[in-house]
Amino acid sequence: MNRRTLLKCCAGLAVVACNNSMAVGAVNYSREIYEEALASGEPFLLDFTASW
């Protein structure tokens, strides 16, 4: 992998990480929703953030 490819990959990952449109279908956490997602057997992602 050359330097240019590495920089393009890093730039692409930065854009994806900052893109809020990836949060389509995101819901606020609750124990009930977590239990439903766990019982469904489908993969899911928990994303935690803090304002500080």
Buried (B, 14 or more C-beta within 10 A) or exposed (E): EEEEEEEEEEEEEEEEEEEEEEEEEEEEEEEEEEEEBEEEEEEEEEEEEEEE
